């Protein structure tokens, strides 16, 4: 009943009810602000790399960013070391890979936590990928930034040999 009255007051306007309409709308505004602040104050949920996720390319293949089309071998999405199919969104003008090309990539950094055998967890600030061909060989000749050693278990040893830093 009170909610219906408050909605009617907001529709009628301030001229008819004067201060009453202002106080009711102020109450609803503060409750909405409190709900929004509680929701926004919670830490952002880290999820799998799924369709339409934009990833940074960390090799010298010529692409800057890619968008995930499909995560291979997984219903929910891709994690560290998984292979994805992606579309190149930004590319360097003289690179091997051009904008709009559909490529394969291996996820080398993910913002989602992954547990290790010793009980520790590894988590990165961004989502990053190294572009590979259909056989799993990297297109670029260098890999920039840290790469987790879990790629060795996923049979991506060539990426580890090209990496600057293994985390």
Helices and strands as residue ranges (DSSP letters): H 2-12, H 14-17, H 19-41, E 54-57, E 63-71, E 83-91, E 102-109, E 114-115, E 121-122, E 128-132, E 143-147, G 149-152, H 157-162, E 163-166
